Amino acid sequence: MIKVLLVDDEVLAMEYLHNMIDWEGNGYQIVGHAFNGRKAMEMYEEERPDIVISDIKMVGMDGLELAEWLKQRNPDVIVILLSAYKDFEYAQKGIEYGVANYLLKHELNEKKLIQELEKVRKKLETGAKTRKIYQKYFTRQLIYNQADTAEIEAEELGNRFFLVMIHRNDKFQNGKFKEIEWTAEEIMELAEVLEEDKDGISYVADVRLTINTVIILYQIENITSKYMVSTMIERKSKEIEDRMKRIPGCQFNLIYSDEIRKNEISNIFQRMSRQIHHAVFWKPCRAYPLNRLRVSEDENKVAWNELMKELSTMIYDGNQEWDHFIAYLFEKVKYPEYNLGEFKELLHALENLIRELEEKEGFMHKSMEEEGNRIEDIQNYYVSCIRHIYFELQERKNKKYSRLIQDVMRYIRKNYNQELSLEILGERFQMNGVYLGQMFKKEVGVTFLKFLTNCRVEEAKRLLEEGDLNISEVAEKVGYKTSQYFSQIFIKTTGVRPQEYKRWNEA
């Protein structure tokens, strides 16, 4: 709504003006009633109305003096003066001060007031559009450090700001990062929450940097306490975070700065731009203060070629700890600090290893369903890729297995999280389930149920090591209907309870 301040030193005149029209019904909000010019100045500082309607003849500061002060304070504020006197000199002086109109009280009625307000509304809308375009241009100039000193001095925005950067997370799929563009719904939600002004913080402009990154400049007003400023910045950033979380499937991260000056905007923007590339290491859908983010000043180099040789040897030797080794590789780029450069080198090294193994062994490259935007998702993707190669190699080495049993083993490894039985397998492979179980035990050396249990427990161990899921969720992921039965199987197979195994890996 358009905010309006009414000013008149006569109580009856004030009441008459207030009750003349349905202000809210016409899209206006009365934010205050001032009975003299001095009080009007105080209310203006608190409420920042778009329109001030004032009597011209008042004791102390009159309407013309108030109009002059308002226009000096904010050239965009609309001032309408009312008078019981038809005095051309007053009208002429009001025009010099930039008064929108000069209306006679005895001629004022509901129709005339609404007509005048509609003229003002159009003027405000036009001015707002022009202002928005300029502020977007000005903000872009500031963040890229292209605004000259004279232009900065001329822009009357004060010198207290903070920046917010919002990044729609890239999606990692089949070994590649893909930028995800903001949807129309997300853009609408963003616009609604970004441009809200409150609590001494006002929106200046936003600039869309890429298809998935936007930066917003906010101005800080009327807050002297550093603690309060920090609290309001954090609260605004959390408000944006909470609003974006409402959108299904929207994965994002947000960085916000402390209070900054105009000449710091470009430098802070550059720091944010560098940090947002580390979003792959962060938990998604969260707001992060820029000054608390871990920064790696010296990114240590890692001998990935040697480590890839070691991983390759483990795969060929049938060493079942290969998945733990991959976890170790990813730990190297996370600790003691996030190492973005070496993270990219690790992905490049893993991609090369997978292609080399596929070409050497004549395997068809298999697209994996795993996708996401966190480092854990990317780690799972490479575990899946190498698991496929590892088991293919193991099956080749175990020539003693017939083609049928190899197919059964492959089917179990792929569908271990589903309900499986010898009867289901018999239907799948078109033979008697009991006989199939006997063949399986004879060739593999363990029963079908033991083989299935081992597959499930190995996957459960991996999920517990990641630490993202609770025991019930892990049980469901690996094919058990109840966490109690899963715990019994896990203890029998590993000798420890799932809770203990999870705690050991979190320590």
Disulfide bonds with the S-S distance in Angstrom:
none
